[in-house]
Amino acid sequence: MNLLLVGGGRMGESFVRGLRNSKKLSSIAVAEIDNQRKIYLSKTFGLQVSSEESIHLQLKELVPKSDIVAFCIKPQNFKSVSDSIRGIINNTHLTMSIMAGINLNKICNSLNLQNAVRIMPNTPSQIGKGISVWVSKNSLKPSEEVMVAHILDSLGVSIKTLEEEDIDKATAVSGSGPGFLFLIMETMYKTAKEIGLNDEMSKALISQTILGSGELAVYSKKSFAELKNEVISPLGTTEAGINAMMSNGIEKAISEGIKKAFRRSQELNDS
């Protein structure tokens, strides 16, 4: 099958990196408004691109040659792109979207389609370590379901859900989650420097601690609370640090951040 990526940003490139050796795809093409980005993707990965500058003409050229169309654009750009692609894309295409907040009804109504797949990946997909949650508006053909799983598994781990609201919830937890964790890592890094660790050691200690803790959580059958408690010794350093964090409102800050991201994901559909 032939895949068209509408948008060649970081996530679009993640698909390319994961799928460039796929035996299930005949070709990968990209429609991209940034000409320098288009040249980079073409030269680096050998992608098919259009010589046209306008996104409308690129889509007019590339969509008829494609079996799968994946929207890898910002949700704010969907209206202008959907206006360009409506009437070119049709129900023979397997249509996929990673746009945060844009629900399946809006995608299908905007494009005059009966079905589409909505996905929430995350940025660790860039190195094949991501996690994606996906749902389809209506049932997919078995071959289409296999293809969706194949594409998403190239990014890391994939989970299918039957409830579309889970996508907005996943957006707040796993989609925005790397940003939350990098904020924590940034704060740890600044503090490590304040107490006298050098740059190289600070980054190595923090990165490997986050990586190892994540791996431990994946493979352990214990809850997060149990794993946390295993690190805490009475009157020890971890207990002192956690008590200080709790008294400064870390639990509320993280909880409110996730809930705000969830509400924002719901709001994006109406923007």
BALOBA-1460 file (C-alpha; in Angstrom, 3 decimals):
// residues 271
<rec num="1" residu="m" x="0.000" y="0.000" z="0.000"/>
<rec num="2" residu="n" x="1.064" y="3.606" z="-0.556"/>
<rec num="3" residu="l" x="1.161" y="5.951" z="2.431"/>
<rec num="4" residu="l" x="0.778" y="9.733" z="2.231"/>
<rec num="5" residu="l" x="1.773" y="11.840" z="5.215"/>
<rec num="6" residu="v" x="0.018" y="15.189" z="5.274"/>
<rec num="7" residu="g" x="2.590" y="17.132" z="7.267"/>
<rec num="8" residu="g" x="6.272" y="16.349" z="7.586"/>
<rec num="9" residu="g" x="7.103" y="17.675" z="11.044"/>
<rec num="10" residu="r" x="8.572" y="15.737" z="13.961"/>
<rec num="11" residu="m" x="5.779" y="13.192" z="14.156"/>
<rec num="12" residu="g" x="5.585" y="12.803" z="10.389"/>
<rec num="13" residu="e" x="9.298" y="12.082" z="10.361"/>
<rec num="14" residu="s" x="8.787" y="9.566" z="13.173"/>
<rec num="15" residu="f" x="6.458" y="7.591" z="10.912"/>
<rec num="16" residu="v" x="9.041" y="7.714" z="8.142"/>
<rec num="17" residu="r" x="11.867" y="6.497" z="10.386"/>
<rec num="18" residu="g" x="9.765" y="3.656" z="11.733"/>
<rec num="19" residu="l" x="8.359" y="2.556" z="8.384"/>
<rec num="20" residu="r" x="11.167" y="3.141" z="5.903"/>
<rec num="21" residu="n" x="12.015" y="-0.584" z="5.849"/>
<rec num="22" residu="s" x="8.400" y="-1.771" z="5.984"/>
<rec num="23" residu="k" x="7.537" y="-4.671" z="3.695"/>
<rec num="24" residu="k" x="3.838" y="-3.802" z="3.875"/>
<rec num="25" residu="l" x="4.250" y="-0.377" z="2.226"/>
<rec num="26" residu="s" x="5.177" y="0.181" z="-1.397"/>
<rec num="27" residu="s" x="5.936" y="3.871" z="-0.977"/>
<rec num="28" residu="i" x="5.778" y="6.807" z="1.419"/>
<rec num="29" residu="a" x="5.008" y="10.312" z="0.172"/>
<rec num="30" residu="v" x="4.720" y="13.589" z="2.048"/>
<rec num="31" residu="a" x="2.759" y="16.780" z="1.473"/>
<rec num="32" residu="e" x="4.494" y="19.630" z="3.279"/>
<rec num="33" residu="i" x="4.077" y="23.405" z="2.994"/>
<rec num="34" residu="d" x="7.643" y="24.197" z="4.198"/>
<rec num="35" residu="n" x="9.804" y="23.789" z="1.115"/>
<rec num="36" residu="q" x="13.073" y="23.321" z="3.041"/>
<rec num="37" residu="r" x="11.449" y="20.625" z="5.147"/>
<rec num="38" residu="k" x="10.139" y="18.918" z="2.033"/>
<rec num="39" residu="i" x="13.614" y="18.914" z="0.459"/>
<rec num="40" residu="y" x="15.125" y="17.507" z="3.663"/>
<rec num="41" residu="l" x="12.637" y="14.627" z="3.847"/>
<rec num="42" residu="s" x="13.038" y="13.850" z="0.172"/>
<rec num="43" residu="k" x="16.842" y="13.782" z="0.262"/>
<rec num="44" residu="t" x="17.211" y="12.083" z="3.642"/>
<rec num="45" residu="f" x="14.625" y="9.348" z="3.238"/>
<rec num="46" residu="g" x="13.928" y="9.238" z="-0.495"/>
<rec num="47" residu="l" x="10.285" y="10.186" z="-0.007"/>
<rec num="48" residu="q" x="8.031" y="11.026" z="-2.885"/>
<rec num="49" residu="v" x="7.184" y="14.736" z="-2.855"/>
<rec num="50" residu="s" x="5.348" y="17.100" z="-5.163"/>
<rec num="51" residu="s" x="7.126" y="19.911" z="-6.960"/>
<rec num="52" residu="e" x="4.093" y="22.117" z="-6.306"/>
<rec num="53" residu="e" x="4.368" y="24.773" z="-3.603"/>
<rec num="54" residu="s" x="0.741" y="25.104" z="-2.485"/>
<rec num="55" residu="i" x="-0.609" y="22.384" z="-0.209"/>
<rec num="56" residu="h" x="-3.769" y="22.189" z="-2.317"/>
<rec num="57" residu="l" x="-1.870" y="21.285" z="-5.480"/>
<rec num="58" residu="q" x="0.392" y="18.874" z="-3.588"/>
<rec num="59" residu="l" x="-2.639" y="17.042" z="-2.232"/>
<rec num="60" residu="k" x="-4.336" y="17.066" z="-5.624"/>
<rec num="61" residu="e" x="-1.283" y="15.309" z="-7.053"/>
<rec num="62" residu="l" x="-0.453" y="12.888" z="-4.233"/>
<rec num="63" residu="v" x="-3.784" y="11.764" z="-2.742"/>
<rec num="64" residu="p" x="-4.982" y="9.848" z="-5.859"/>
<rec num="65" residu="k" x="-1.727" y="7.859" z="-5.772"/>
<rec num="66" residu="s" x="-2.205" y="6.884" z="-2.114"/>
<rec num="67" residu="d" x="-4.050" y="4.138" z="-0.252"/>
<rec num="68" residu="i" x="-3.466" y="5.550" z="3.233"/>
<rec num="69" residu="v" x="-3.658" y="9.239" z="4.143"/>
<rec num="70" residu="a" x="-2.301" y="10.208" z="7.567"/>
<rec num="71" residu="f" x="-2.884" y="13.733" z="8.886"/>
<rec num="72" residu="c" x="0.202" y="14.748" z="10.882"/>
<rec num="73" residu="i" x="-0.607" y="18.449" z="11.155"/>
<rec num="74" residu="k" x="-1.495" y="20.822" z="13.962"/>
<rec num="75" residu="p" x="-5.238" y="20.852" z="14.747"/>
<rec num="76" residu="q" x="-5.372" y="24.592" z="14.012"/>
<rec num="77" residu="n" x="-4.431" y="23.841" z="10.384"/>
<rec num="78" residu="f" x="-7.061" y="21.177" z="9.786"/>
<rec num="79" residu="k" x="-9.748" y="23.473" z="8.384"/>
<rec num="80" residu="s" x="-7.583" y="24.885" z="5.608"/>
<rec num="81" residu="v" x="-6.176" y="21.441" z="4.752"/>
<rec num="82" residu="s" x="-9.611" y="19.804" z="4.816"/>
<rec num="83" residu="d" x="-10.908" y="22.482" z="2.448"/>
<rec num="84" residu="s" x="-8.059" y="21.572" z="0.079"/>
<rec num="85" residu="i" x="-8.452" y="17.806" z="0.286"/>
<rec num="86" residu="r" x="-12.253" y="17.476" z="0.337"/>
<rec num="87" residu="g" x="-13.415" y="15.822" z="-2.854"/>
<rec num="88" residu="i" x="-9.946" y="14.380" z="-3.514"/>
<rec num="89" residu="i" x="-9.884" y="11.981" z="-0.580"/>
<rec num="90" residu="n" x="-12.631" y="9.348" z="-0.527"/>
<rec num="91" residu="n" x="-13.867" y="6.240" z="1.267"/>
<rec num="92" residu="t" x="-11.407" y="3.969" z="-0.521"/>
<rec num="93" residu="h" x="-8.610" y="5.618" z="1.480"/>
<rec num="94" residu="l" x="-7.629" y="4.454" z="4.953"/>
<rec num="95" residu="t" x="-7.677" y="7.839" z="6.683"/>
<rec num="96" residu="m" x="-5.698" y="8.372" z="9.869"/>
<rec num="97" residu="s" x="-5.218" y="11.414" z="12.089"/>
<rec num="98" residu="i" x="-2.841" y="12.249" z="14.926"/>
<rec num="99" residu="m" x="-4.295" y="15.754" z="15.381"/>
<rec num="100" residu="a" x="-4.876" y="16.492" z="19.053"/>
<rec num="101" residu="g" x="-8.480" y="17.253" z="19.935"/>
<rec num="102" residu="i" x="-10.071" y="16.877" z="16.472"/>
<rec num="103" residu="n" x="-12.711" y="14.182" z="16.901"/>
<rec num="104" residu="l" x="-13.814" y="11.573" z="14.404"/>
<rec num="105" residu="n" x="-17.147" y="13.223" z="13.643"/>
<rec num="106" residu="k" x="-15.399" y="16.456" z="12.697"/>
<rec num="107" residu="i" x="-12.805" y="14.626" z="10.589"/>
<rec num="108" residu="c" x="-15.390" y="12.578" z="8.711"/>
<rec num="109" residu="n" x="-17.867" y="15.439" z="8.278"/>
<rec num="110" residu="s" x="-15.152" y="17.811" z="7.063"/>
<rec num="111" residu="l" x="-13.867" y="15.297" z="4.512"/>
<rec num="112" residu="n" x="-17.172" y="13.638" z="3.566"/>
<rec num="113" residu="l" x="-15.930" y="10.272" z="4.792"/>
<rec num="114" residu="q" x="-17.700" y="7.382" z="6.478"/>
<rec num="115" residu="n" x="-14.746" y="6.226" z="8.532"/>
<rec num="116" residu="a" x="-11.423" y="7.377" z="9.921"/>
<rec num="117" residu="v" x="-8.877" y="6.381" z="12.549"/>
<rec num="118" residu="r" x="-7.911" y="8.764" z="15.328"/>
<rec num="119" residu="i" x="-4.549" y="8.267" z="17.042"/>
<rec num="120" residu="m" x="-2.661" y="9.833" z="19.915"/>
<rec num="121" residu="p" x="1.062" y="9.022" z="19.709"/>
<rec num="122" residu="n" x="3.804" y="10.759" z="21.692"/>
<rec num="123" residu="t" x="7.255" y="12.156" z="20.997"/>
<rec num="124" residu="p" x="9.326" y="9.120" z="22.121"/>
<rec num="125" residu="s" x="7.961" y="7.655" z="18.881"/>
<rec num="126" residu="q" x="10.882" y="9.478" z="17.274"/>
<rec num="127" residu="i" x="13.160" y="6.694" z="18.537"/>
<rec num="128" residu="g" x="10.633" y="3.845" z="18.350"/>
<rec num="129" residu="k" x="9.891" y="4.036" z="22.088"/>
<rec num="130" residu="g" x="6.516" y="5.756" z="21.959"/>
<rec num="131" residu="i" x="3.031" y="4.647" z="22.876"/>
<rec num="132" residu="s" x="-0.046" y="5.288" z="20.728"/>
<rec num="133" residu="v" x="-3.726" y="4.926" z="21.572"/>
<rec num="134" residu="w" x="-6.154" y="4.630" z="18.650"/>
<rec num="135" residu="v" x="-9.827" y="4.263" z="17.795"/>
<rec num="136" residu="s" x="-11.846" y="4.100" z="14.575"/>
<rec num="137" residu="k" x="-15.242" y="5.668" z="13.944"/>
<rec num="138" residu="n" x="-16.628" y="2.446" z="12.477"/>
<rec num="139" residu="s" x="-15.244" y="-1.059" z="12.245"/>
<rec num="140" residu="l" x="-12.245" y="-1.497" z="9.980"/>
<rec num="141" residu="k" x="-11.682" y="-4.284" z="7.505"/>
<rec num="142" residu="p" x="-9.340" y="-6.925" z="8.949"/>
<rec num="143" residu="s" x="-6.624" y="-5.880" z="6.486"/>
<rec num="144" residu="e" x="-7.015" y="-2.233" z="7.519"/>
<rec num="145" residu="e" x="-6.787" y="-3.101" z="11.215"/>
<rec num="146" residu="v" x="-3.591" y="-5.056" z="10.559"/>
<rec num="147" residu="m" x="-2.155" y="-2.087" z="8.659"/>
<rec num="148" residu="v" x="-2.987" y="0.417" z="11.421"/>
<rec num="149" residu="a" x="-1.342" y="-1.827" z="14.008"/>
<rec num="150" residu="h" x="1.688" y="-2.286" z="11.742"/>
<rec num="151" residu="i" x="2.112" y="1.465" z="11.275"/>
<rec num="152" residu="l" x="1.712" y="2.295" z="14.959"/>
<rec num="153" residu="d" x="3.892" y="-0.549" z="16.194"/>
<rec num="154" residu="s" x="6.707" y="0.966" z="14.155"/>
<rec num="155" residu="l" x="6.565" y="3.872" z="16.621"/>
<rec num="156" residu="g" x="6.644" y="1.710" z="19.753"/>
<rec num="157" residu="v" x="3.633" y="0.222" z="21.545"/>
<rec num="158" residu="s" x="0.017" y="0.667" z="20.425"/>
<rec num="159" residu="i" x="-3.271" y="0.244" z="22.274"/>
<rec num="160" residu="k" x="-6.682" y="0.073" z="20.605"/>
<rec num="161" residu="t" x="-9.679" y="1.497" z="22.451"/>
<rec num="162" residu="l" x="-13.395" y="1.409" z="21.651"/>
<rec num="163" residu="e" x="-14.126" y="4.721" z="23.413"/>
<rec num="164" residu="e" x="-13.109" y="7.881" z="21.576"/>
<rec num="165" residu="e" x="-13.003" y="9.922" z="24.787"/>
<rec num="166" residu="d" x="-10.031" y="7.761" z="25.782"/>
<rec num="167" residu="i" x="-8.047" y="9.584" z="23.073"/>
<rec num="168" residu="d" x="-8.528" y="12.949" z="24.782"/>
<rec num="169" residu="k" x="-7.625" y="11.350" z="28.100"/>
<rec num="170" residu="a" x="-4.527" y="9.733" z="26.586"/>
<rec num="171" residu="t" x="-3.613" y="13.097" z="25.065"/>
<rec num="172" residu="a" x="-3.368" y="14.517" z="28.587"/>
<rec num="173" residu="v" x="-1.466" y="11.555" z="30.037"/>
<rec num="174" residu="s" x="0.815" y="10.084" z="27.358"/>
<rec num="175" residu="g" x="0.628" y="12.753" z="24.653"/>
<rec num="176" residu="s" x="1.483" y="15.678" z="26.928"/>
<rec num="177" residu="g" x="3.239" y="13.425" z="29.443"/>
<rec num="178" residu="p" x="6.735" y="13.712" z="27.935"/>
<rec num="179" residu="g" x="6.496" y="17.487" z="28.321"/>
<rec num="180" residu="f" x="5.562" y="17.087" z="31.976"/>
<rec num="181" residu="l" x="8.432" y="14.680" z="32.567"/>
<rec num="182" residu="f" x="10.913" y="16.927" z="30.780"/>
<rec num="183" residu="l" x="9.796" y="19.779" z="33.049"/>
<rec num="184" residu="i" x="10.556" y="17.594" z="36.058"/>
<rec num="185" residu="m" x="13.901" y="16.609" z="34.510"/>
<rec num="186" residu="e" x="14.707" y="20.258" z="33.770"/>
<rec num="187" residu="t" x="13.990" y="21.169" z="37.395"/>
<rec num="188" residu="m" x="16.087" y="18.258" z="38.660"/>
<rec num="189" residu="y" x="18.907" y="19.345" z="36.353"/>
<rec num="190" residu="k" x="18.873" y="22.955" z="37.566"/>
<rec num="191" residu="t" x="18.825" y="21.790" z="41.182"/>
<rec num="192" residu="a" x="21.600" y="19.254" z="40.613"/>
<rec num="193" residu="k" x="23.715" y="22.116" z="39.287"/>
<rec num="194" residu="e" x="22.837" y="24.229" z="42.337"/>
<rec num="195" residu="i" x="24.105" y="21.555" z="44.717"/>
<rec num="196" residu="g" x="27.346" y="21.228" z="42.778"/>
<rec num="197" residu="l" x="27.067" y="18.480" z="40.125"/>
<rec num="198" residu="n" x="28.509" y="19.228" z="36.702"/>
<rec num="199" residu="d" x="26.479" y="19.327" z="33.466"/>
<rec num="200" residu="e" x="27.464" y="15.933" z="32.110"/>
<rec num="201" residu="m" x="26.925" y="14.026" z="35.335"/>
<rec num="202" residu="s" x="23.630" y="15.811" z="36.065"/>
<rec num="203" residu="k" x="22.149" y="14.905" z="32.684"/>
<rec num="204" residu="a" x="23.382" y="11.318" z="32.839"/>
<rec num="205" residu="l" x="22.073" y="10.727" z="36.361"/>
<rec num="206" residu="i" x="18.656" y="12.218" z="35.628"/>
<rec num="207" residu="s" x="18.143" y="10.633" z="32.197"/>
<rec num="208" residu="q" x="19.155" y="7.151" z="33.311"/>
<rec num="209" residu="t" x="17.087" y="7.422" z="36.491"/>
<rec num="210" residu="i" x="13.953" y="8.281" z="34.502"/>
<rec num="211" residu="l" x="14.715" y="5.594" z="31.909"/>
<rec num="212" residu="g" x="15.421" y="2.899" z="34.483"/>
<rec num="213" residu="s" x="12.399" y="3.788" z="36.598"/>
<rec num="214" residu="g" x="10.147" y="3.574" z="33.547"/>
<rec num="215" residu="e" x="11.568" y="0.192" z="32.569"/>
<rec num="216" residu="l" x="11.134" y="-1.061" z="36.124"/>
<rec num="217" residu="a" x="7.501" y="0.085" z="36.154"/>
<rec num="218" residu="v" x="6.817" y="-1.636" z="32.815"/>
<rec num="219" residu="y" x="8.209" y="-4.998" z="33.864"/>
<rec num="220" residu="s" x="7.165" y="-4.990" z="37.518"/>
<rec num="221" residu="k" x="3.756" y="-6.252" z="38.618"/>
<rec num="222" residu="k" x="3.798" y="-3.812" z="41.528"/>
<rec num="223" residu="s" x="1.780" y="-0.587" z="41.596"/>
<rec num="224" residu="f" x="3.434" y="2.815" z="41.285"/>
<rec num="225" residu="a" x="2.731" y="3.376" z="44.987"/>
<rec num="226" residu="e" x="4.449" y="0.102" z="45.917"/>
<rec num="227" residu="l" x="7.484" y="0.926" z="43.792"/>
<rec num="228" residu="k" x="7.668" y="4.370" z="45.382"/>
<rec num="229" residu="n" x="7.471" y="2.939" z="48.877"/>
<rec num="230" residu="e" x="10.314" y="0.539" z="48.126"/>
<rec num="231" residu="v" x="12.618" y="3.539" z="47.674"/>
<rec num="232" residu="i" x="11.568" y="5.174" z="50.936"/>
<rec num="233" residu="s" x="13.380" y="4.343" z="54.160"/>
<rec num="234" residu="p" x="12.076" y="5.768" z="57.452"/>
<rec num="235" residu="l" x="13.868" y="9.035" z="58.239"/>
<rec num="236" residu="g" x="15.942" y="8.596" z="55.073"/>
<rec num="237" residu="t" x="16.782" y="10.930" z="52.205"/>
<rec num="238" residu="t" x="13.905" y="9.906" z="49.909"/>
<rec num="239" residu="e" x="11.332" y="10.356" z="52.651"/>
<rec num="240" residu="a" x="12.718" y="13.807" z="53.434"/>
<rec num="241" residu="g" x="12.634" y="14.787" z="49.763"/>
<rec num="242" residu="i" x="9.129" y="13.449" z="49.135"/>
<rec num="243" residu="n" x="7.763" y="15.139" z="52.252"/>
<rec num="244" residu="a" x="9.206" y="18.450" z="51.038"/>
<rec num="245" residu="m" x="7.702" y="17.959" z="47.576"/>
<rec num="246" residu="m" x="4.304" y="17.032" z="49.022"/>
<rec num="247" residu="s" x="4.258" y="20.054" z="51.322"/>
<rec num="248" residu="n" x="5.005" y="22.252" z="48.304"/>
<rec num="249" residu="g" x="2.024" y="20.886" z="46.372"/>
<rec num="250" residu="i" x="3.590" y="18.555" z="43.799"/>
<rec num="251" residu="e" x="0.599" y="16.180" z="43.751"/>
<rec num="252" residu="k" x="-1.895" y="18.964" z="43.116"/>
<rec num="253" residu="a" x="0.330" y="20.586" z="40.472"/>
<rec num="254" residu="i" x="0.669" y="17.356" z="38.472"/>
<rec num="255" residu="s" x="-3.013" y="16.488" z="38.840"/>
<rec num="256" residu="e" x="-4.167" y="19.937" z="37.743"/>
<rec num="257" residu="g" x="-1.750" y="19.884" z="34.805"/>
<rec num="258" residu="i" x="-3.164" y="16.612" z="33.462"/>
<rec num="259" residu="k" x="-6.759" y="17.751" z="33.931"/>
<rec num="260" residu="k" x="-6.065" y="21.072" z="32.196"/>
<rec num="261" residu="a" x="-4.450" y="19.254" z="29.252"/>
<rec num="262" residu="f" x="-7.526" y="16.984" z="29.033"/>
<rec num="263" residu="r" x="-9.901" y="19.951" z="28.959"/>
<rec num="264" residu="r" x="-7.766" y="21.674" z="26.336"/>
<rec num="265" residu="s" x="-7.865" y="18.582" z="24.132"/>
<rec num="266" residu="q" x="-11.669" y="18.711" z="24.239"/>
<rec num="267" residu="e" x="-11.651" y="22.438" z="23.457"/>
<rec num="268" residu="l" x="-9.485" y="22.042" z="20.344"/>
<rec num="269" residu="n" x="-12.298" y="20.306" z="18.468"/>
<rec num="270" residu="d" x="-14.382" y="23.484" z="18.656"/>
<rec num="271" residu="s" x="-11.598" y="25.893" z="17.668"/>
